Amino acid sequence: MVDFVPDGEVQARFRVLAEHTSDVVLLFSAKGTVVWASPSLARVLGLKPDELVATQASLLHPDDSAAAVAQYTEAVAGRRLHYRNRLRCLHADGSVVWVDNSVDLWWSPTGELLGATASMRDVSSEVAALAALADSERRYRLLAEHASEVVAEGSNDGIMTWVSPSITAAMGYRPDELVGTPFLDLVHPDDHARVVRTQRNVRDGRRSDLAVRLLDSSGAWRPFDIHVNPVRDESGAVIGRVACWRDAEDRVMVEDALDHERRRKDASWSSMLDPLVIFRLVRDATGEITNVVYLDANPAALWALGVERDDLVGRRLTEVTTADTAAQLLGWCREVVATGRPLAIDEVRLNSVTAGGPRWYDVRAVAVGNELTYTWRDVTARRERAEQLAANEERYRLLAENAGDVVIRTDSDGLIAWISSGVTRWLGWDPQDLVGTSLLDLVRPEQAADFAGRRRDFYRGLDEMDDAGILAEVRTAAGEYRWMSGRGELVRDDAGRSMGAVGSLRAVDELVRARQELEALASTDSLTGMLTRAEGFARLRAILAHPPRADLATAVLYCDLDRFKRINDARGHAVGDDVLVAVAARVRACVRGDDLVVRLGGDEILVVLTGVRDLSDAMAVAETLRSKVSEPLVVDDEHVDLTVSVGVALAEPDEQVDLLVARADAAMYRAKEAGRDRVVPTGPELS
């Protein structure tokens, strides 16, 4: 093998070119020794050329070195003249520099390798940009795929090229059923023209919004609000579109309801049972209201006043009613205008022209500008019945307050005497099927004792069961259970003796579920699902306070992942999080359901083993855990080397949580010092 050394003229030309290029140029001998390095080496990799010359030092990142050597060996074996690759080099400051490497091999006429030249171009910015672009595209897809609204991409000719998975929940289609089909195939025929105009606007580069009816998988037309944005290439030309479809059923329902309300109000004027008139205020020179003039009146008001509309409109109040009534109404008009607040008076006594005497009325009035709307209702009959209804007022008040719930009336023995029809809606029972039975018969058996105790105290007057009520699972007619909240009040006779009770039940499944979810979130780590440090220590404290039987013990395993910081530093925290999730699953697979798995923080995990026979039992579980965690792990298509150091401690009688955990922690550090990836026990004599 002969070292490659260019002749003087060739060498001079080569160096002139290399010294004036931004790329790093290296000249190697056949033995791999650096013969010459361009000055750009200092700018790109922070090394002086003379530091490299006459050495075989490698500039490559350790993870790329083997592949690069293999590629070079293959090129030499195949007597190739040239090859390229992209790899990582290490800067003098330890940072990573991505380069595109172009290698030329030099051969003698007899086929002997003379040497090689390598030209390395810094492409770190390009690699970073590509990574950022890939991450941006991933985030966009992830956002689109998990959005509740439908996101769709399409070509300029209206063909759908991608549809988010939310299309299934929104319209019943699978995404692949729509990809490749024209959007117009889904559009209601009456909406085609508007859609075509919108597509034309988008092709011209304009954002557009439209409301359209689309055909769902069941054959029904569904309203959607769609926002469309053009998609452009690097030159700015429109190459497609992206659209967001939002279910518009709620909006359409609201608009329909508003339209219906407008029509209903128009109709209500003539169909109102209560009289209603509109007055124009008459003022004197000082602005004082001296009278009012009738501007309009509904049919009920005309009948109550005993006049025709043409005989009423334009007349003054004092010309139509009695003097005392007119004075009273004018006083109310002045009050409404002065305060700016609507008038609402119930059961006021006024003289009636048509009735020929006094009657009782509820009156309402509101001023708008220089006009006042006034309505009244004759409630004489209601007032006359008031005393008649007084005896039943308490019962009807309770029923009215609980009308939206399941209302129950029980007798003095606690048996259901009457139950509202709401029990059918909430629990599926026919009301008659429950009359004569006890609500206790429907309570989940595990909760029956507590429920019976509360009910007993209630009937004795010891438990008011008002706002706080009672919470229990109640059996439905289908045999399932629903969480119901109950309130009640005793009904007593004049002597104060209990005649039974009136109460209500309200379904609170969602409230209970929300509370349970909040409790779970407070006690578990959001990333791994392991118990939080606070929750884990609280449960361990309870376990130590109530130890298992004499022949069993409690043990703790203090686990710490080896060199986990390197994974975070080299691969990023997202990969580190994925590793922690995988480790949590592996640890849980090694323990029983009664054992605790706690994340202490970072990569530290505490395992609490309940009911072990001795330290050797705990050591066996720890060894299984260590082996399981060390099994091959692949994250993002890349292998992750992972081991764990475990310290084991067996709880002593009356030992405090902090001391027990500290002993296990000390054992774990001894495992680290002994070389990591091992299990080390400790006892009270080692603490």
C-alpha positions as CSV (number, residue, x, y, z in Angstrom):
1,M,0.0,0.0,0.0
2,V,1.4,3.4,-1.0
3,D,0.5,6.6,0.7
4,F,-1.2,9.2,-1.6
5,V,0.8,12.4,-2.0
6,P,-0.3,14.6,-4.9
7,D,2.5,16.1,-7.0
8,G,3.4,19.7,-6.4
9,E,1.3,21.3,-9.1
10,V,-1.8,19.2,-8.3
11,Q,-1.3,19.8,-4.6
12,A,-1.1,23.5,-5.0
13,R,-4.3,23.7,-7.1
14,F,-6.1,21.5,-4.7
15,R,-5.2,23.5,-1.7
16,V,-6.1,26.8,-3.4
17,L,-9.6,25.4,-4.1
18,A,-10.0,23.9,-0.6
19,E,-8.8,26.9,1.2
20,H,-11.4,29.1,-0.5
21,T,-14.4,26.9,0.1
22,S,-16.8,27.0,3.1
23,D,-16.8,23.2,3.3
24,V,-14.3,21.2,5.4
25,V,-11.9,19.4,3.1
26,L,-9.7,16.6,4.4
27,L,-6.9,14.7,2.5
28,F,-6.3,11.1,3.8
29,S,-3.5,8.7,3.1
30,A,-4.2,5.1,2.3
31,K,-3.6,4.2,5.9
32,G,-6.3,6.7,7.1
33,T,-3.9,9.3,8.3
34,V,-4.9,13.0,7.8
35,V,-2.4,14.5,5.3
36,W,-4.0,17.9,5.1
37,A,-7.1,19.8,6.4
38,S,-8.6,23.0,5.1
39,P,-8.8,26.1,7.3
40,S,-12.7,25.9,7.4
41,L,-12.2,23.0,9.9
42,A,-11.9,25.6,12.6
43,R,-15.1,27.4,11.7
44,V,-17.2,24.2,11.3
45,L,-15.8,21.9,14.0
46,G,-13.7,24.2,16.2
47,L,-10.4,22.4,15.4
48,K,-7.2,23.8,14.1
49,P,-6.0,21.9,10.9
50,D,-2.6,21.2,12.4
51,E,-4.3,19.4,15.4
52,L,-5.6,16.8,13.0
53,V,-2.7,16.5,10.5
54,A,-0.6,13.3,10.8
55,T,-3.3,11.7,13.1
56,Q,-6.1,9.2,12.6
57,A,-8.4,11.0,14.9
58,S,-12.1,10.5,14.3
59,L,-14.4,13.5,14.0
60,L,-17.5,11.4,13.9
61,H,-20.2,11.1,16.6
62,P,-19.8,7.7,18.3
63,D,-23.3,6.6,17.2
64,D,-22.4,7.2,13.5
65,S,-18.8,5.9,13.5
66,A,-19.5,2.2,12.9
67,A,-21.8,2.9,10.0
68,A,-19.3,5.3,8.4
69,V,-16.4,2.8,8.7
70,A,-18.6,0.1,7.2
71,Q,-19.6,2.2,4.3
72,Y,-15.9,3.2,3.7
73,T,-14.8,-0.5,3.9
74,E,-17.5,-1.5,1.4
75,A,-16.4,1.3,-1.0
76,V,-12.8,0.1,-0.8
77,A,-13.8,-3.5,-1.3
78,G,-15.8,-2.5,-4.4
79,R,-13.1,-0.2,-5.7
80,R,-15.6,2.7,-5.9
81,L,-14.4,6.1,-6.8
82,H,-17.0,8.1,-4.9
83,Y,-19.8,7.9,-2.3
84,R,-21.9,10.3,-0.2
85,N,-23.5,10.1,3.3
86,R,-25.0,12.3,5.9
87,L,-23.7,11.9,9.4
88,R,-22.9,13.6,12.7
89,C,-19.6,15.1,13.8
90,L,-18.5,16.3,17.2
91,H,-17.6,19.9,17.6
92,A,-14.7,20.8,19.8
93,D,-17.2,22.1,22.4
94,G,-19.0,18.7,22.4
95,S,-22.0,19.8,20.4
96,V,-23.3,17.8,17.4
97,V,-22.8,19.1,13.8
98,W,-24.6,17.5,10.9
99,V,-22.6,17.3,7.7
100,D,-23.2,16.0,4.2
101,N,-20.0,14.1,3.5
102,S,-18.6,13.5,-0.1
103,V,-15.7,11.0,-0.3
104,D,-13.4,10.5,-3.3
105,L,-11.1,7.4,-3.4
106,W,-7.9,7.6,-5.3
107,W,-6.5,4.5,-7.0
108,S,-3.2,3.7,-8.8
109,P,-3.3,2.4,-12.4
110,T,-2.6,-1.1,-10.8
111,G,-5.7,-0.8,-8.6
112,E,-3.9,0.0,-5.4
113,L,-5.6,2.5,-3.0
114,L,-3.5,5.7,-2.8
115,G,-5.7,7.8,-0.5
116,A,-9.0,9.7,-0.2
117,T,-10.4,13.2,0.0
118,A,-13.5,14.0,2.1
119,S,-15.5,17.2,1.7
120,M,-17.9,17.9,4.5
121,R,-20.6,20.6,4.3
122,D,-22.4,21.8,7.5
123,V,-26.1,21.1,7.1
124,S,-27.1,21.4,10.8
125,S,-29.5,24.2,9.9
126,E,-31.1,22.2,7.2
127,V,-31.5,19.1,9.5
128,A,-33.0,21.3,12.2
129,A,-35.4,22.9,9.7
130,L,-36.5,19.4,8.4
131,A,-37.0,18.2,12.0
132,A,-39.0,21.3,12.8
133,L,-41.1,20.8,9.7
134,A,-41.7,17.2,10.5
135,D,-42.6,18.1,14.0
136,S,-45.0,20.8,12.7
137,E,-46.6,18.4,10.3
138,R,-46.9,15.8,13.1
139,R,-48.5,18.4,15.4
140,Y,-50.9,19.5,12.7
141,R,-52.0,16.0,12.0
142,L,-52.3,15.2,15.7
143,L,-54.4,18.3,16.2
144,A,-56.6,17.5,13.3
145,E,-57.0,13.9,14.2
146,H,-58.1,14.7,17.8
147,A,-60.2,17.8,17.0
148,S,-63.9,17.4,17.6
149,E,-64.5,19.3,14.4
150,V,-63.9,17.7,11.0
151,V,-60.8,18.8,9.2
152,A,-60.5,17.9,5.5
153,E,-58.0,18.6,2.8
154,G,-58.8,18.7,-0.9
155,S,-57.4,19.4,-4.3
156,N,-58.2,22.4,-6.6
157,D,-60.8,20.3,-8.4
158,G,-62.8,19.6,-5.2
159,I,-61.6,16.0,-4.6
160,M,-61.1,15.2,-0.9
161,T,-57.5,13.9,-0.3
162,W,-57.6,13.6,3.5
163,V,-60.3,13.6,6.2
164,S,-59.8,13.6,10.0
165,P,-61.1,10.6,12.1
166,S,-63.7,12.9,13.7
167,I,-65.8,12.5,10.5
168,T,-67.0,9.1,12.0
169,A,-68.5,10.8,15.0
170,A,-69.9,13.7,13.0
171,M,-71.3,11.9,10.0
172,G,-70.8,8.2,10.4
173,Y,-68.3,7.8,7.6
174,R,-64.8,6.2,7.8
175,P,-62.2,8.6,6.5
176,D,-61.1,6.2,3.7
177,E,-64.7,6.2,2.4
178,L,-64.5,9.9,1.5
179,V,-60.9,10.1,0.4
180,G,-60.8,10.4,-3.4
181,T,-64.5,11.5,-3.8
182,P,-65.7,14.9,-4.8
183,F,-67.0,17.1,-2.0
184,L,-70.0,18.0,-4.1
185,D,-71.2,14.4,-3.8
186,L,-72.1,15.1,-0.1
187,V,-73.8,18.5,-0.8
188,H,-77.5,19.0,-0.9
189,P,-78.6,19.8,-4.5
190,D,-80.1,23.2,-3.4
191,D,-76.6,24.2,-2.0
192,H,-74.6,23.2,-5.0
193,A,-74.4,26.7,-6.6
194,R,-73.1,28.3,-3.3
195,V,-70.5,25.5,-2.9
196,V,-69.3,26.0,-6.5
197,R,-68.9,29.8,-6.0
198,T,-67.0,29.1,-2.7
199,Q,-64.6,26.7,-4.5
200,R,-64.0,29.3,-7.2
201,N,-63.1,31.9,-4.5
202,V,-60.7,29.5,-2.8
203,R,-59.0,28.7,-6.1
204,D,-58.6,32.5,-6.5
205,G,-56.8,32.5,-3.1
206,R,-59.6,33.9,-0.9
207,R,-60.7,32.4,2.4
208,S,-64.4,31.5,2.5
209,D,-67.1,30.6,4.9
210,L,-70.4,28.9,4.0
211,A,-73.3,27.1,5.6
212,V,-74.2,23.9,3.8
213,R,-76.3,20.7,4.2
214,L,-74.3,17.5,3.9
215,L,-75.5,13.9,3.5
216,D,-74.4,11.7,6.4
217,S,-73.9,7.9,6.3
218,S,-77.5,7.2,7.3
219,G,-78.9,9.2,4.4
220,A,-80.0,12.3,6.5
221,W,-79.1,15.9,5.6
222,R,-77.0,17.6,8.3
223,P,-76.3,21.3,8.5
224,F,-72.6,22.3,8.8
225,D,-70.7,25.6,9.0
226,I,-67.5,25.3,6.9
227,H,-64.4,27.5,6.9
228,V,-62.1,27.0,3.9
229,N,-58.5,28.2,3.5
230,P,-56.4,28.0,0.3
231,V,-53.2,26.0,0.5
232,R,-50.2,27.5,-1.4
233,D,-46.9,26.2,-2.6
234,E,-43.6,28.0,-2.2
235,S,-44.4,30.2,-5.2
236,G,-47.7,31.3,-3.8
237,A,-49.8,29.4,-6.2
238,V,-52.9,27.8,-4.8
239,I,-52.5,24.0,-4.9
240,G,-55.4,22.9,-2.8
241,R,-57.5,23.7,0.2
242,V,-58.0,22.8,3.9
243,A,-61.5,23.1,5.5
244,C,-62.9,22.9,9.0
245,W,-66.4,21.5,9.2
246,R,-68.4,22.4,12.3
247,D,-71.7,20.8,13.1
248,A,-74.3,23.5,12.8
249,E,-77.3,21.7,14.2
250,D,-77.3,23.8,17.4
251,R,-77.0,27.0,15.5
252,V,-79.8,26.1,13.1
253,M,-81.9,25.0,16.0
254,V,-81.3,28.4,17.7
255,E,-82.1,30.3,14.5
256,D,-85.2,28.3,14.0
257,A,-86.2,28.9,17.6
258,L,-85.6,32.6,17.3
259,D,-87.7,32.7,14.1
260,H,-90.4,30.7,15.8
261,E,-90.2,33.1,18.7
262,R,-90.7,36.1,16.5
263,R,-93.7,34.5,14.8
264,R,-95.0,33.4,18.2
265,K,-94.7,36.9,19.6
266,D,-96.5,38.3,16.5
267,A,-99.3,35.8,17.1
268,S,-99.4,36.3,20.9
269,W,-100.6,39.9,20.6
270,S,-103.9,38.8,19.3
271,S,-104.1,35.5,21.3
272,M,-103.1,36.7,24.7
273,L,-105.7,36.0,27.4
274,D,-104.5,38.9,29.5
275,P,-105.5,42.4,28.5
276,L,-102.5,44.5,27.2
277,V,-102.5,48.2,26.1
278,I,-99.9,50.6,24.8
279,F,-100.0,54.2,26.1
280,R,-98.4,57.3,24.8
281,L,-97.3,59.6,27.6
282,V,-98.8,63.1,27.7
283,R,-96.7,65.8,29.4
284,D,-97.2,69.5,30.3
285,A,-94.8,72.3,29.7
286,T,-92.7,71.3,32.7
287,G,-92.4,67.7,31.5
288,E,-94.8,66.3,34.2
289,I,-96.9,63.4,33.0
290,T,-100.5,64.6,33.1
291,N,-102.3,61.9,31.1
292,V,-101.8,58.9,28.7
293,V,-103.3,58.2,25.3
294,Y,-104.3,54.8,24.1
295,L,-102.1,53.8,21.1
296,D,-103.2,50.2,20.7
297,A,-104.9,47.3,22.6
298,N,-105.1,43.6,22.2
299,P,-108.5,41.8,21.8
300,A,-108.5,40.8,25.5
301,A,-108.1,44.5,26.5
302,L,-110.9,45.6,24.2
303,W,-113.2,43.0,25.7
304,A,-112.2,43.9,29.3
305,L,-112.9,47.6,28.6
306,G,-116.1,46.9,26.7
307,V,-115.1,49.1,23.6
308,E,-114.1,48.6,20.0
309,R,-110.6,49.4,18.9
310,D,-111.5,52.4,16.8
311,D,-113.4,53.8,19.8
312,L,-110.4,53.4,22.1
313,V,-107.3,54.4,20.1
314,G,-106.5,58.1,20.5
315,R,-108.6,58.5,23.6
316,R,-107.2,59.6,26.9
317,L,-107.2,57.4,30.0
318,T,-109.3,59.8,32.0
319,E,-112.0,59.5,29.3
320,V,-112.3,55.7,29.5
321,T,-112.1,54.7,33.2
322,T,-113.2,56.0,36.6
323,A,-111.4,58.9,38.2
324,D,-109.9,56.9,41.1
325,T,-108.6,54.2,38.8
326,A,-107.2,56.8,36.4
327,A,-105.4,58.5,39.2
328,Q,-103.9,55.2,40.4
329,L,-102.7,54.2,36.9
330,L,-101.2,57.7,36.3
331,G,-99.3,57.4,39.6
332,W,-97.8,54.1,38.5
333,C,-96.9,55.6,35.1
334,R,-94.9,58.4,36.8
335,E,-93.2,55.9,39.1
336,V,-92.1,53.6,36.2
337,V,-90.8,56.6,34.1
338,A,-89.0,58.2,37.1
339,T,-87.3,55.0,38.4
340,G,-86.7,53.3,35.0
341,R,-87.7,50.0,36.5
342,P,-90.7,47.8,35.4
343,L,-93.8,47.8,37.6
344,A,-94.9,44.5,39.1
345,I,-97.8,44.6,41.6
346,D,-99.8,41.6,42.6
347,E,-103.3,41.6,44.0
348,V,-104.2,45.3,43.9
349,R,-107.8,46.4,44.3
350,L,-109.2,48.6,41.5
351,N,-112.8,49.6,40.4
352,S,-113.9,47.9,37.2
353,V,-116.3,49.7,34.8
354,T,-117.5,46.5,33.2
355,A,-117.8,44.6,36.4
356,G,-119.6,47.4,38.2
357,G,-117.4,47.3,41.3
358,P,-114.0,46.5,42.8
359,R,-111.9,43.6,41.6
360,W,-108.4,42.2,42.4
361,Y,-105.7,42.5,39.8
362,D,-102.1,41.6,39.1
363,V,-100.6,44.6,37.1
364,R,-97.4,44.9,35.1
365,A,-96.0,48.0,33.3
366,V,-92.8,48.9,31.5
367,A,-91.8,52.2,29.8
368,V,-89.9,52.3,26.5
369,G,-89.1,55.8,25.3
370,N,-92.3,57.9,25.4
371,E,-94.5,54.8,25.4
372,L,-95.7,52.6,28.2
373,T,-96.9,49.0,27.9
374,Y,-99.5,48.0,30.6
375,T,-101.1,44.7,31.2
376,W,-103.4,43.3,33.9
377,R,-105.0,40.1,35.0
378,D,-108.1,39.6,37.0
379,V,-107.1,37.5,40.0
380,T,-110.3,37.9,42.1
381,A,-111.0,34.1,41.9
382,R,-107.5,33.3,42.9
383,R,-107.6,35.5,45.9
384,E,-111.0,34.0,47.0
385,R,-109.4,30.6,46.8
386,A,-106.3,31.6,48.9
387,E,-107.8,30.7,52.3
388,Q,-109.3,27.5,50.9
389,L,-105.8,26.4,49.8
390,A,-103.9,27.5,52.9
391,A,-104.4,24.1,54.6
392,N,-102.6,22.3,51.8
393,E,-100.0,25.0,51.1
394,E,-97.0,23.2,52.7
395,R,-97.6,20.0,50.8
396,Y,-98.0,21.8,47.5
397,R,-95.0,24.0,48.1
398,L,-92.8,20.9,48.6
399,L,-94.2,19.2,45.5
400,A,-93.6,22.4,43.5
401,E,-90.1,22.8,44.7
402,N,-89.2,19.2,43.7
403,A,-91.3,19.0,40.6
404,G,-88.2,18.3,38.4
405,D,-87.1,15.4,40.6
406,V,-88.6,12.1,41.7
407,V,-91.1,13.2,44.4
408,I,-92.0,10.7,47.1
409,R,-94.6,10.7,49.9
410,T,-94.3,8.1,52.6
411,D,-96.6,7.1,55.4
412,S,-95.6,6.9,59.1
413,D,-94.1,3.4,58.6
414,G,-91.7,4.7,55.9
415,L,-93.6,2.9,53.1
416,I,-94.2,4.7,49.8
417,A,-97.7,6.1,49.7
418,W,-97.3,8.0,46.4
419,I,-94.4,8.6,44.0
420,S,-94.2,10.9,41.0
421,S,-94.0,9.8,37.4
422,G,-90.4,11.1,37.4
423,V,-89.4,7.6,38.7
424,T,-90.2,6.2,35.3
425,R,-87.9,8.7,33.5
426,W,-85.0,8.3,36.0
427,L,-85.3,4.7,37.2
428,G,-87.6,3.0,34.7
429,W,-90.2,2.0,37.4
430,D,-93.9,2.3,37.0
431,P,-95.1,4.4,40.0
432,Q,-97.8,1.9,41.0
433,D,-95.2,-0.9,41.2
434,L,-93.5,0.9,44.1
435,V,-96.5,2.0,46.2
436,G,-96.5,0.1,49.4
437,T,-92.8,-0.8,49.2
438,S,-89.8,0.7,51.0
439,L,-87.1,2.7,49.2
440,L,-84.6,0.7,51.2
441,D,-85.4,-2.3,49.1
442,L,-84.0,-0.5,46.0
443,V,-80.7,0.6,47.6
444,R,-77.5,-1.3,46.7
445,P,-77.0,-4.0,49.4
446,E,-73.5,-2.7,50.3
447,Q,-75.0,0.7,51.2
448,A,-78.3,-0.5,52.8
449,A,-77.0,-0.5,56.4
450,D,-75.9,3.1,56.2
451,F,-79.0,4.2,54.4
452,A,-81.2,2.4,57.0
453,G,-79.4,4.2,59.8
454,R,-79.9,7.6,58.2
455,R,-83.6,6.9,57.5
456,R,-84.1,5.8,61.1
457,D,-82.6,9.0,62.5
458,F,-84.6,11.0,60.0
459,Y,-88.0,9.6,61.2
460,R,-86.9,10.1,64.8
461,G,-86.2,13.8,64.0
462,L,-82.4,13.3,64.6
463,D,-81.4,13.8,60.9
464,E,-83.0,16.7,59.0
465,M,-81.8,15.3,55.6
466,D,-82.3,18.7,54.0
467,D,-79.7,20.4,51.8
468,A,-76.9,17.8,52.4
469,G,-79.4,15.0,51.9
470,I,-78.3,11.4,51.4
471,L,-76.4,9.8,48.6
472,A,-76.9,6.2,47.5
473,E,-77.1,3.9,44.5
474,V,-80.7,3.0,43.7
475,R,-81.7,0.0,41.5
476,T,-83.5,0.7,38.2
477,A,-86.2,-1.5,36.7
478,A,-83.5,-3.0,34.4
479,G,-81.5,-4.2,37.4
480,E,-78.8,-1.5,37.0
481,Y,-77.9,1.1,39.6
482,R,-77.9,4.9,39.4
483,W,-76.5,7.4,41.9
484,M,-79.3,9.3,43.5
485,S,-79.3,12.2,45.9
486,G,-82.2,12.3,48.4
487,R,-83.7,15.1,50.5
488,G,-86.8,15.0,52.7
489,E,-89.0,16.7,55.2
490,L,-91.3,15.2,57.9
491,V,-95.0,16.0,57.7
492,R,-96.6,16.5,61.1
493,D,-100.1,17.1,62.3
494,D,-101.3,19.9,64.5
495,A,-100.0,18.1,67.5
496,G,-96.6,17.7,66.0
497,R,-96.9,14.0,65.5
498,S,-95.2,12.5,62.4
499,M,-97.6,11.6,59.6
500,G,-94.9,10.5,57.2
501,A,-92.6,12.4,55.0
502,V,-92.3,14.2,51.6
503,G,-89.0,13.9,49.8
504,S,-87.2,13.9,46.5
505,L,-84.6,12.0,44.6
506,R,-82.3,13.4,41.9
507,A,-80.0,11.6,39.6
508,V,-76.4,12.6,40.2
509,D,-74.4,10.1,38.2
510,E,-72.4,12.7,36.4
511,L,-71.7,14.6,39.6
512,V,-70.4,11.4,41.4
513,R,-68.4,10.4,38.3
514,A,-66.8,13.9,38.2
515,R,-65.9,13.7,41.9
516,Q,-64.4,10.3,41.4
517,E,-62.3,11.5,38.5
518,L,-61.1,14.5,40.5
519,E,-60.1,12.2,43.3
520,A,-58.2,10.0,40.9
521,L,-56.4,13.0,39.3
522,A,-55.4,14.2,42.8
523,S,-54.0,10.8,43.8
524,T,-52.3,9.6,40.6
525,D,-49.4,10.9,38.5
526,S,-50.9,12.3,35.2
527,L,-48.1,10.9,33.1
528,T,-47.6,7.3,34.3
529,G,-50.8,6.6,36.3
530,M,-48.7,5.7,39.4
531,L,-49.7,7.0,42.8
532,T,-48.4,10.5,43.7
533,R,-45.8,10.8,46.4
534,A,-48.4,12.3,48.9
535,E,-51.0,9.6,48.2
536,G,-48.4,6.8,48.3
537,F,-47.0,7.9,51.6
538,A,-50.5,8.3,53.1
539,R,-51.4,4.8,52.1
540,L,-48.1,3.4,53.3
541,R,-48.6,5.2,56.6
542,A,-52.0,3.5,56.9
543,I,-50.5,0.1,56.1
544,L,-47.8,0.5,58.7
545,A,-50.5,1.5,61.3
546,H,-52.4,-1.7,60.6
547,P,-49.8,-4.3,59.9
548,P,-50.7,-7.7,58.4
549,R,-50.9,-10.8,60.6
550,A,-47.8,-11.9,62.6
551,D,-46.3,-14.2,60.0
552,L,-46.4,-11.6,57.3
553,A,-44.6,-8.3,56.8
554,T,-44.5,-5.2,54.6
555,A,-41.5,-4.4,52.3
556,V,-40.6,-1.4,50.2
557,L,-38.5,-1.4,47.0
558,Y,-36.7,2.0,46.2
559,C,-36.1,1.9,42.5
560,D,-34.0,4.4,40.5
561,L,-33.5,4.2,36.7
562,D,-29.8,4.1,35.8
563,R,-28.4,6.9,33.7
564,F,-31.9,8.2,32.9
565,K,-30.6,11.7,32.5
566,R,-28.6,10.6,29.5
567,I,-31.8,9.5,27.8
568,N,-33.4,12.9,28.4
569,D,-30.3,14.8,27.3
570,A,-29.7,12.7,24.2
571,R,-33.2,11.8,23.1
572,G,-35.3,14.6,24.5
573,H,-37.9,14.7,27.3
574,A,-40.7,13.4,25.1
575,V,-38.8,10.1,24.7
576,G,-38.0,10.2,28.4
577,D,-41.7,10.5,29.2
578,D,-42.4,7.5,26.9
579,V,-39.7,5.5,28.8
580,L,-41.3,6.3,32.2
581,V,-44.7,5.3,31.0
582,A,-43.3,1.9,29.7
583,V,-41.4,1.4,33.0
584,A,-44.5,2.1,35.0
585,A,-46.4,-0.6,33.1
586,R,-43.5,-3.1,33.6
587,V,-43.3,-2.4,37.3
588,R,-47.1,-2.9,37.7
589,A,-46.9,-6.2,35.9
590,C,-44.5,-7.5,38.5
591,V,-46.6,-6.8,41.6
592,R,-50.0,-7.8,42.9
593,G,-53.2,-5.7,42.9
594,D,-52.9,-4.9,46.6
595,D,-49.3,-3.6,46.3
596,L,-48.6,0.1,45.7
597,V,-46.6,1.6,42.9
598,V,-45.6,5.3,43.7
599,R,-43.8,7.8,41.6
600,L,-41.6,9.8,44.0
601,G,-40.4,12.2,41.4
602,G,-38.3,12.1,38.2
603,D,-37.2,8.5,37.6
604,E,-37.6,7.4,41.2
605,I,-40.3,4.8,42.0
606,L,-41.3,3.3,45.3
607,V,-43.0,-0.1,45.4
608,V,-44.8,-1.2,48.6
609,L,-45.3,-5.0,48.9
610,T,-47.9,-6.0,51.4
611,G,-48.1,-9.5,53.0
612,V,-44.6,-10.8,52.2
613,R,-43.2,-13.6,54.4
614,D,-39.6,-12.3,54.8
615,L,-36.8,-10.3,53.1
616,S,-36.1,-13.1,50.6
617,D,-39.7,-12.8,49.3
618,A,-39.2,-9.1,48.8
619,M,-35.8,-9.7,47.1
620,A,-37.3,-12.2,44.7
621,V,-40.0,-9.6,43.6
622,A,-37.3,-6.9,43.3
623,E,-35.1,-9.2,41.1
624,T,-38.1,-9.9,38.9
625,L,-38.8,-6.2,38.6
626,R,-35.1,-5.4,37.8
627,S,-35.1,-8.1,35.1
628,K,-38.4,-6.9,33.6
629,V,-37.3,-3.3,33.5
630,S,-34.1,-4.3,31.7
631,E,-35.8,-6.1,28.9
632,P,-35.3,-4.5,25.4
633,L,-37.3,-1.3,24.9
634,V,-38.0,0.4,21.6
635,V,-39.2,4.1,21.6
636,D,-39.8,5.9,18.3
637,D,-38.3,3.0,16.4
638,E,-35.0,3.3,18.4
639,H,-33.6,0.9,21.0
640,V,-33.3,2.3,24.5
641,D,-30.9,0.6,26.9
642,L,-32.4,0.7,30.4
643,T,-31.5,-0.7,33.8
644,V,-32.6,-0.1,37.3
645,S,-31.0,-0.1,40.8
646,V,-33.2,-1.3,43.6
647,G,-32.9,-1.0,47.4
648,V,-35.0,-3.4,49.5
649,A,-36.1,-2.8,53.1
650,L,-38.4,-4.8,55.4
651,A,-40.6,-2.8,57.7
652,E,-39.9,-3.2,61.4
653,P,-42.6,-3.0,64.1
654,D,-43.8,0.6,64.8
655,E,-41.4,1.9,62.2
656,Q,-42.1,5.4,60.7
657,V,-42.6,5.8,57.0
658,D,-39.7,8.2,56.5
659,L,-37.3,5.9,58.2
660,L,-38.4,2.9,56.3
661,V,-38.1,4.7,52.9
662,A,-34.8,6.2,53.9
663,R,-33.4,2.7,54.6
664,A,-34.5,1.5,51.2
665,D,-33.1,4.6,49.6
666,A,-29.7,4.0,51.3
667,A,-29.7,0.4,49.9
668,M,-30.5,1.7,46.4
669,Y,-27.5,4.0,46.6
670,R,-25.3,1.0,47.6
671,A,-26.6,-0.7,44.5
672,K,-25.6,2.3,42.4
673,E,-22.1,2.3,44.0
674,A,-21.7,-1.4,43.3
675,G,-22.1,-1.0,39.6
676,R,-25.9,-0.3,39.1
677,D,-28.4,-2.8,37.6
678,R,-28.7,-4.8,40.8
679,V,-30.8,-5.4,43.9
680,V,-29.3,-4.6,47.4
681,P,-31.2,-5.4,50.7
682,T,-30.9,-3.6,54.0
683,G,-32.1,-4.3,57.5
684,P,-32.3,-2.2,60.7
685,E,-28.7,-3.1,61.5
686,L,-27.6,-1.5,58.2
687,S,-29.5,1.8,58.5
